[in-house]
Amino acid sequence: MSNHQINTILRYMRASMYSLFILLFFLGSYFSYLMVQSFHHLNDNAISSSRNLSNSVFFNERESLGKVVYDYSFWNDAAEAISGVDEESYYEDNFYGDYLFNTFNVSQVIVYERDGTLKESIVNGLRENISSSIDDTPTFKQMFERAVQTNYESPEPVTSYISINGQIHVIAASVIVPDKQTDTLNIGELYGVLMMTRKLDKALLTKWEKQFHLHSLTIQPANTPLKKNYIAKDIKDSSGEVIAMASWLPDQPGQHYISEVLPITSVIVLCVIIILIVFCVFMNKCIRHTMLAATELEQNRDELKQLAHYDSVTNLPNRLLGMDRLEQALLASSRHGTYTAVLFIDIDGFKEVNDTYGHDVGDQLLYEIAERLVSSVRGGEDTVFRLGGDEFIVTLTQLQSKADAIHLTETILTLIRQDLLIRDATIVISASIGIVTSQGDRLDAKQMMKLADIAMYKAKLAGKNQFVMADEERPL
């Protein structure tokens, strides 16, 4: 490689280094952009997760109260009590006192008769004066109407939210129906409606705040402006009207990411950039010293490969490569059940040409014969290689019959007999050819070569300028 070429390569390397620096600058900018996007992405995911979690928390709260109402209403004792059988004992055993509040956090119990008449209202375990009841509150009426629309044999509780004296409650309602048929009670008959409320008080919100990371969770009036970074969930009554909002501060992992991860990552990126710069400078020096050695090594390797596998006179594959291709042809013949043929070619009178015209003409003759042989076979399928001296081997693959090999042999004999003009000398020669064919893997490569060699000598003994088919028995 010339000095001009080396300098050209070095100029390209310097241009590449400048391009690398520019690329690193843009990568750094892109990295900063990704950091900002990651900040927002993490926070957005946290907000979405927090919303889903809050929906699940509020939903489970309604469902749990609905389960309590269901257990107390789908019960023969409840149906008998509202029918007047041991009524006072039922209320005293189940609703009076602090059991419901302490166990299920129930604030109020309301019992309606089947016609919608308010029968009992119990607040915090104490019976309330019915004359001052909330019988006419729209939400209670709506809950009553929704509850009685269920299947009385398999009732489903309904739940919602209600505002009582400015305090948000969860409310659940279920029809009072018997769970078993008796002489006095009929399954599928409505006896009344049971409602319960549960206050969303500070203690409950504090519990959710700690358990579900709903920081600073509060219940505030609807349409109230939110504090910075706070999110909210609408709380709706049974008619779908928003009566309040639950607001809280969600986790902000993006802030943690920026404040703690970014400095460390920036230092790592800076170190990587410095290492890349030093590496490029070092490589700029090393490549100059290694380019020549690498080029020379590649040239030597190609030359060695050529010498190891190809004949230097004819540029044909030599014995080593030719035998390998013959073995591959036999493997293919074994797979497909076709014929493989070997033509063992010996040039008649080659020694006389060497003695008369010299070795240069002899080598040129071998080259011309090789060209004719290559032109007569199928490129990419058949192989022509020089065995040594004036001997050539033609390997024919994927033949359908022995006749294909004979036909090509006749063509080769005709080509070789044509006059050759080498250095103003007209040379006429011929060839003796031995043919052996094998179908599948009946013969291996060495056996085929030996049989073809024997057949070639028979052709010479028979007068030369002809071919002889080998006996296809395995040689000893």
C-alpha positions as CSV (number, residue, x, y, z in Angstrom):
1,M,0.0,0.0,0.0
2,S,1.4,3.4,-1.0
3,N,1.9,6.4,1.3
4,H,-0.8,8.2,-0.6
5,Q,-3.2,5.5,0.2
6,I,-2.2,5.5,3.9
7,N,-2.7,9.3,4.1
8,T,-6.1,9.0,2.4
9,I,-7.1,6.4,5.0
10,L,-5.9,8.7,7.8
11,R,-7.8,11.6,6.4
12,Y,-10.9,9.4,6.4
13,M,-10.2,8.4,10.0
14,R,-9.9,12.1,11.1
15,A,-13.2,12.9,9.3
16,S,-14.7,9.8,11.0
17,M,-13.5,11.1,14.4
18,Y,-15.0,14.5,13.9
19,S,-18.2,12.8,12.8
20,L,-18.0,10.7,16.0
21,F,-17.7,13.8,18.2
22,I,-20.7,15.4,16.5
23,L,-22.6,12.1,16.9
24,L,-21.7,12.0,20.6
25,F,-23.0,15.6,20.9
26,F,-26.3,14.6,19.4
27,L,-26.5,11.4,21.4
28,G,-25.9,13.5,24.6
29,S,-28.7,15.8,23.5
30,Y,-31.0,12.9,22.7
31,F,-30.1,11.3,26.0
32,S,-31.1,14.4,27.9
33,Y,-34.4,14.4,25.9
34,L,-35.0,10.8,26.9
35,M,-34.3,11.6,30.5
36,V,-37.0,14.3,30.5
37,Q,-39.4,12.0,28.6
38,S,-38.7,9.3,31.2
39,F,-39.5,11.7,33.9
40,H,-42.9,12.5,32.5
41,H,-43.5,8.9,31.5
42,L,-42.8,7.6,35.0
43,N,-45.0,10.2,36.5
44,D,-47.8,9.5,34.0
45,N,-47.6,5.8,34.7
46,A,-47.7,6.5,38.5
47,I,-50.7,8.7,38.1
48,S,-52.5,6.1,36.0
49,S,-51.7,3.3,38.5
50,S,-52.8,5.6,41.3
51,R,-56.1,6.3,39.6
52,N,-56.7,2.6,39.0
53,L,-55.8,1.8,42.6
54,S,-58.2,4.4,43.9
55,N,-61.0,3.1,41.7
56,S,-60.4,-0.3,43.1
57,V,-60.3,0.9,46.7
58,F,-63.5,2.8,46.5
59,F,-65.2,0.0,44.6
60,N,-64.2,-2.6,47.2
61,E,-65.5,-0.4,49.9
62,R,-68.9,-0.3,48.3
63,E,-68.9,-4.0,47.6
64,S,-67.9,-4.9,51.2
65,L,-70.8,-2.8,52.5
66,G,-73.1,-4.4,49.9
67,K,-72.1,-7.8,51.2
68,V,-73.0,-6.9,54.8
69,V,-76.4,-5.6,53.7
70,Y,-76.9,-8.7,51.6
71,D,-76.1,-11.0,54.6
72,Y,-78.6,-9.2,56.9
73,S,-81.4,-8.9,54.3
74,F,-81.4,-12.2,52.5
75,W,-82.5,-14.0,55.7
76,N,-85.7,-15.5,57.1
77,D,-85.2,-13.7,60.4
78,A,-85.2,-10.3,58.6
79,A,-88.3,-11.2,56.6
80,E,-90.1,-12.4,59.8
81,A,-89.1,-9.3,61.7
82,I,-90.5,-6.9,59.2
83,S,-93.6,-9.0,59.1
84,G,-94.0,-8.4,62.8
85,V,-92.7,-11.8,64.2
86,D,-90.3,-11.1,67.1
87,E,-89.5,-7.7,65.5
88,E,-88.0,-6.0,68.6
89,S,-85.7,-8.9,69.3
90,Y,-84.4,-8.9,65.8
91,Y,-83.4,-5.2,65.9
92,E,-81.9,-5.5,69.3
93,D,-79.8,-8.5,68.5
94,N,-78.5,-7.2,65.1
95,F,-78.6,-3.4,64.9
96,Y,-78.7,-1.9,68.4
97,G,-75.4,-1.2,70.1
98,D,-71.9,-0.8,68.6
99,Y,-71.4,-4.2,67.0
100,L,-72.1,-3.1,63.5
101,F,-70.0,0.0,63.9
102,N,-67.0,-1.8,65.5
103,T,-67.1,-4.8,63.1
104,F,-68.2,-3.3,59.8
105,N,-67.9,0.5,60.4
106,V,-71.7,0.9,59.7
107,S,-73.0,4.3,60.6
108,Q,-76.7,4.0,59.9
109,V,-79.2,1.3,59.3
110,I,-82.5,2.1,57.5
111,V,-85.4,-0.4,57.1
112,Y,-88.2,0.2,54.6
113,E,-91.4,-1.8,54.2
114,R,-92.3,-3.2,50.8
115,D,-94.4,-0.2,49.9
116,G,-91.6,2.2,50.6
117,T,-92.7,3.3,54.1
118,L,-89.8,4.0,56.4
119,K,-90.0,1.5,59.3
120,E,-86.7,1.9,61.2
121,S,-83.7,4.3,61.2
122,I,-80.8,3.4,63.5
123,V,-77.8,5.7,63.7
124,N,-74.6,4.5,65.5
125,G,-76.6,1.8,67.2
126,L,-79.4,4.0,68.5
127,R,-82.9,4.1,67.2
128,E,-83.7,7.4,65.5
129,N,-87.0,9.3,65.8
130,I,-88.8,8.4,62.6
131,S,-90.7,11.7,62.6
132,S,-87.3,13.4,61.8
133,S,-86.2,10.7,59.4
134,I,-84.5,11.2,56.0
135,D,-87.4,9.3,54.3
136,D,-87.8,12.0,51.7
137,T,-84.1,12.3,50.7
138,P,-83.9,11.7,46.9
139,T,-80.9,9.4,47.1
140,F,-82.7,7.0,49.6
141,K,-85.7,6.9,47.2
142,Q,-83.5,6.2,44.3
143,M,-81.7,3.4,46.2
144,F,-85.0,1.9,47.2
145,E,-86.2,1.9,43.6
146,R,-83.0,0.3,42.3
147,A,-83.0,-2.3,45.1
148,V,-86.5,-3.6,44.4
149,Q,-85.7,-4.2,40.7
150,T,-83.6,-7.2,41.5
151,N,-84.5,-10.9,41.4
152,Y,-86.1,-11.7,44.8
153,E,-85.0,-15.4,44.7
154,S,-81.4,-14.4,44.1
155,P,-81.1,-10.7,45.1
156,E,-78.1,-8.4,44.3
157,P,-77.3,-5.4,46.5
158,V,-76.9,-2.0,45.0
159,T,-74.3,0.6,46.2
160,S,-73.6,4.3,45.7
161,Y,-72.6,7.4,47.7
162,I,-74.7,9.8,49.6
163,S,-74.0,13.1,51.4
164,I,-75.5,13.2,54.9
165,N,-75.1,16.5,56.9
166,G,-72.2,17.4,54.6
167,Q,-70.4,14.1,55.2
168,I,-69.9,11.6,52.4
169,H,-71.1,8.0,53.1
170,V,-71.1,4.8,51.2
171,I,-74.6,3.5,50.9
172,A,-75.8,0.0,50.1
173,A,-79.3,-1.4,49.8
174,S,-80.8,-4.9,49.3
175,V,-84.3,-6.3,49.4
176,I,-85.4,-8.2,52.5
177,V,-86.5,-11.6,51.2
178,P,-86.4,-15.1,52.8
179,D,-83.7,-17.5,52.0
180,K,-85.8,-20.5,52.8
181,Q,-89.4,-21.5,52.2
182,T,-91.6,-21.8,55.4
183,D,-95.2,-21.9,56.3
184,T,-95.3,-18.2,56.8
185,L,-92.6,-17.0,54.4
186,N,-92.6,-17.4,50.6
187,I,-89.3,-17.4,48.6
188,G,-89.4,-14.8,45.9
189,E,-91.8,-12.5,47.8
190,L,-90.6,-9.0,48.8
191,Y,-90.9,-8.0,52.5
192,G,-89.0,-4.8,52.6
193,V,-85.6,-3.1,51.9
194,L,-82.6,-2.8,54.1
195,M,-80.1,0.0,53.7
196,M,-76.8,0.7,55.4
197,T,-74.3,3.6,55.2
198,R,-70.6,3.8,56.1
199,K,-69.0,7.1,56.7
200,L,-65.8,8.0,54.7
201,D,-64.2,9.6,57.8
202,K,-60.7,10.7,58.5
203,A,-59.7,7.5,60.1
204,L,-60.7,5.5,57.0
205,L,-59.0,7.9,54.6
206,T,-55.8,7.8,56.7
207,K,-55.8,4.0,56.6
208,W,-56.1,4.1,52.8
209,E,-53.4,6.8,52.6
210,K,-50.8,4.6,54.4
211,Q,-51.9,1.3,52.8
212,F,-52.2,2.4,49.2
213,H,-49.8,5.4,48.9
214,L,-52.7,7.8,48.3
215,H,-50.8,10.7,50.0
216,S,-52.8,13.4,51.7
217,L,-56.1,11.8,50.8
218,T,-59.1,14.0,51.5
219,I,-62.8,14.3,50.5
220,Q,-63.5,17.8,49.3
221,P,-66.6,19.5,47.7
222,A,-67.2,19.1,44.0
223,N,-65.5,21.6,41.5
224,T,-63.0,22.7,44.1
225,P,-59.6,23.7,42.6
226,L,-56.9,21.0,43.1
227,K,-53.6,21.7,44.7
228,K,-50.5,21.5,42.5
229,N,-49.6,17.9,41.4
230,Y,-52.8,16.5,43.1
231,I,-55.3,14.3,41.2
232,A,-58.9,13.6,42.0
233,K,-61.7,11.1,41.6
234,D,-65.3,12.1,41.3
235,I,-67.7,10.7,43.9
236,K,-71.2,10.4,42.4
237,D,-74.6,9.6,44.0
238,S,-77.1,7.1,42.6
239,S,-78.3,9.6,40.0
240,G,-74.8,10.1,38.6
241,E,-74.5,13.6,40.0
242,V,-71.0,14.5,41.4
243,I,-71.4,15.3,45.1
244,A,-67.7,15.4,46.1
245,M,-64.2,14.7,45.0
246,A,-61.5,12.5,46.6
247,S,-58.1,14.2,46.0
248,W,-54.6,12.9,46.8
249,L,-51.0,13.3,45.8
250,P,-49.8,10.3,43.8
251,D,-46.2,9.0,43.9
252,Q,-43.8,10.9,41.7
253,P,-41.0,8.4,40.7
254,G,-39.9,10.7,37.9
255,Q,-38.7,13.2,40.5
256,H,-36.7,10.5,42.3
257,Y,-35.3,9.4,38.9
258,I,-34.1,12.9,38.0
259,S,-32.7,13.8,41.4
260,E,-30.9,10.5,42.1
261,V,-30.3,8.6,38.9
262,L,-29.5,11.5,36.5
263,P,-26.3,12.6,38.2
264,I,-24.9,9.1,38.3
265,T,-25.9,8.4,34.7
266,S,-24.4,11.7,33.6
267,V,-21.0,10.8,35.2
268,I,-21.1,7.4,33.5
269,V,-21.9,9.0,30.1
270,L,-19.1,11.5,30.5
271,C,-16.6,8.8,31.3
272,V,-17.7,6.8,28.3
273,I,-17.2,9.9,26.0
274,I,-13.7,10.5,27.4
275,I,-12.8,6.8,26.9
276,L,-14.1,6.9,23.3
277,I,-12.0,10.0,22.6
278,V,-8.9,8.4,24.0
279,F,-9.6,5.2,22.1
280,C,-10.0,7.1,18.8
281,V,-6.7,8.8,19.3
282,F,-5.0,5.6,20.1
283,M,-6.6,3.8,17.1
284,N,-5.5,6.6,14.8
285,K,-1.9,5.7,15.7
286,C,-2.3,2.0,15.6
287,I,-4.0,1.7,12.3
288,R,-1.2,3.4,10.5
289,H,1.2,0.7,11.7
290,T,-1.1,-2.2,11.1
291,M,-2.6,-1.5,7.7
292,L,0.5,-2.6,5.8
293,A,0.9,-5.7,7.9
294,A,-2.8,-6.6,7.5
295,T,-2.7,-6.0,3.7
296,E,0.4,-8.2,3.3
297,L,-1.1,-10.9,5.5
298,E,-4.3,-11.0,3.4
299,Q,-2.3,-11.2,0.2
300,N,-0.2,-14.0,1.6
301,R,-3.3,-15.8,2.8
302,D,-4.9,-15.6,-0.6
303,E,-1.7,-16.9,-2.3
304,L,-1.4,-19.8,0.2
305,K,-5.1,-20.7,-0.4
306,Q,-4.5,-20.6,-4.2
307,L,-1.4,-22.8,-3.9
308,A,-3.1,-25.2,-1.5
309,H,-6.1,-25.9,-3.7
310,Y,-5.4,-24.9,-7.3
311,D,-2.9,-25.9,-9.9
312,S,-0.5,-23.1,-10.8
313,V,-0.3,-24.1,-14.5
314,T,-4.0,-24.5,-15.4
315,N,-5.7,-22.7,-12.6
316,L,-7.8,-25.8,-12.1
317,P,-8.5,-27.3,-8.7
318,N,-5.7,-29.6,-7.7
319,R,-5.9,-33.2,-6.5
320,L,-6.8,-32.2,-2.9
321,L,-9.7,-29.9,-3.8
322,G,-10.8,-32.2,-6.6
323,M,-11.1,-35.3,-4.4
324,D,-13.1,-33.3,-1.9
325,R,-15.6,-32.3,-4.6
326,L,-15.8,-35.9,-5.8
327,E,-16.7,-37.0,-2.3
328,Q,-19.4,-34.2,-2.1
329,A,-20.8,-35.4,-5.5
330,L,-21.0,-39.0,-4.2
331,L,-23.0,-37.7,-1.1
332,A,-25.4,-35.9,-3.4
333,S,-25.8,-38.9,-5.6
334,S,-26.5,-41.0,-2.5
335,R,-29.3,-38.6,-1.4
336,H,-30.9,-38.3,-4.8
337,G,-30.3,-41.8,-6.3
338,T,-28.5,-40.4,-9.4
339,Y,-25.3,-41.3,-11.1
340,T,-21.8,-39.9,-10.6
341,A,-19.2,-40.4,-13.2
342,V,-15.4,-40.0,-13.2
343,L,-13.5,-39.4,-16.4
344,F,-9.8,-40.2,-16.1
345,I,-8.1,-38.3,-19.0
346,D,-4.5,-38.8,-20.1
347,I,-3.1,-36.7,-23.0
348,D,-1.6,-38.9,-25.7
349,G,1.9,-37.8,-26.9
350,F,2.4,-35.0,-24.3
351,K,6.0,-36.1,-23.7
352,E,6.8,-35.7,-27.3
353,V,5.4,-32.2,-27.3
354,N,7.6,-31.3,-24.3
355,D,10.7,-32.8,-25.8
356,T,10.1,-31.1,-29.2
357,Y,8.8,-27.6,-28.2
358,G,10.0,-27.2,-24.6
359,H,8.2,-27.0,-21.3
360,D,6.8,-23.6,-21.9
361,V,4.8,-24.9,-24.9
362,G,3.9,-28.0,-22.9
363,D,2.5,-25.8,-20.0
364,Q,0.6,-23.7,-22.5
365,L,-0.8,-26.9,-24.0
366,L,-2.0,-28.1,-20.6
367,Y,-3.7,-24.7,-20.1
368,E,-5.5,-24.9,-23.4
369,I,-6.6,-28.4,-22.8
370,A,-7.9,-27.3,-19.4
371,E,-9.9,-24.5,-21.0
372,R,-11.5,-27.0,-23.4
373,L,-12.4,-29.4,-20.7
374,V,-14.0,-26.6,-18.6
375,S,-16.0,-25.4,-21.5
376,S,-17.4,-28.9,-22.1
377,V,-18.9,-29.4,-18.6
378,R,-21.8,-27.8,-16.6
379,G,-20.5,-24.9,-14.6
380,G,-21.4,-25.1,-10.9
381,E,-22.2,-28.8,-11.1
382,D,-19.3,-30.7,-12.7
383,T,-15.7,-30.4,-11.7
384,V,-12.5,-30.5,-13.8
385,F,-9.2,-30.9,-11.9
386,R,-5.6,-31.7,-12.7
387,L,-4.3,-34.8,-11.1
388,G,-0.7,-34.2,-12.1
389,G,1.5,-34.3,-15.2
390,D,-0.7,-34.7,-18.3
391,E,-3.6,-36.3,-16.3
392,F,-7.0,-34.6,-15.8
393,I,-10.1,-35.8,-13.9
394,V,-13.6,-34.7,-14.9
395,T,-16.3,-35.3,-12.2
396,L,-19.9,-35.4,-13.5
397,T,-22.7,-35.2,-11.0
398,Q,-26.5,-35.7,-11.0
399,L,-26.5,-37.9,-14.1
400,Q,-29.7,-39.7,-15.0
401,S,-27.9,-42.6,-16.8
402,K,-24.5,-43.9,-17.9
403,A,-25.3,-42.7,-21.4
404,D,-24.9,-39.1,-20.3
405,A,-21.3,-39.8,-19.3
406,I,-20.5,-41.5,-22.6
407,H,-22.0,-38.7,-24.6
408,L,-19.9,-36.1,-22.8
409,T,-16.8,-38.2,-23.2
410,E,-17.2,-38.3,-26.9
411,T,-17.6,-34.5,-26.9
412,I,-14.3,-34.2,-24.9
413,L,-12.4,-36.5,-27.3
414,T,-13.6,-34.3,-30.2
415,L,-12.5,-31.1,-28.5
416,I,-9.1,-32.4,-27.6
417,R,-8.4,-33.6,-31.2
418,Q,-8.9,-30.1,-32.6
419,D,-5.7,-28.4,-33.7
420,L,-3.9,-26.2,-31.2
421,L,-1.8,-23.1,-32.4
422,I,0.8,-22.3,-29.8
423,R,3.7,-19.9,-30.7
424,D,3.2,-20.4,-34.4
425,A,3.3,-24.2,-34.0
426,T,0.3,-26.3,-34.9
427,I,-0.1,-29.2,-32.5
428,V,-2.4,-32.1,-32.9
429,I,-3.0,-34.4,-29.9
430,S,-5.5,-36.9,-28.6
431,A,-6.5,-38.4,-25.3
432,S,-7.2,-41.7,-23.7
433,I,-10.1,-41.7,-21.2
434,G,-11.3,-44.2,-18.6
435,I,-14.8,-43.9,-17.4
436,V,-16.4,-45.2,-14.2
437,T,-19.9,-44.5,-13.0
438,S,-21.6,-45.2,-9.7
439,Q,-25.1,-44.9,-8.5
440,G,-25.6,-43.8,-4.9
441,D,-22.8,-44.7,-2.6
442,R,-21.9,-48.1,-4.1
443,L,-18.3,-46.9,-4.7
444,D,-16.3,-44.4,-2.8
445,A,-14.0,-41.7,-4.3
446,K,-10.8,-43.7,-4.1
447,Q,-12.4,-46.8,-5.6
448,M,-13.8,-44.8,-8.5
449,M,-10.4,-43.2,-9.1
450,K,-8.7,-46.6,-9.2
451,L,-11.3,-48.1,-11.6
452,A,-11.1,-45.1,-13.9
453,D,-7.3,-45.2,-13.9
454,I,-7.4,-48.9,-14.9
455,A,-9.9,-48.2,-17.7
456,M,-7.7,-45.3,-19.0
457,Y,-4.7,-47.7,-19.3
458,K,-6.9,-50.1,-21.2
459,A,-7.8,-47.3,-23.6
460,K,-4.1,-46.6,-24.2
461,L,-3.3,-50.3,-24.7
462,A,-6.2,-50.5,-27.2
463,G,-4.6,-47.8,-29.4
464,K,-5.3,-44.5,-27.6
465,N,-7.6,-41.7,-28.8
466,Q,-10.6,-43.5,-27.3
467,F,-12.4,-44.3,-24.1
468,V,-13.1,-47.5,-22.1
469,M,-15.8,-48.1,-19.6
470,A,-14.5,-49.5,-16.3
471,D,-15.7,-52.7,-14.8
472,E,-17.9,-51.5,-11.9
473,E,-16.8,-54.2,-9.5
474,R,-15.1,-52.9,-6.3
475,P,-11.3,-53.0,-6.8
476,L,-9.2,-55.0,-4.4
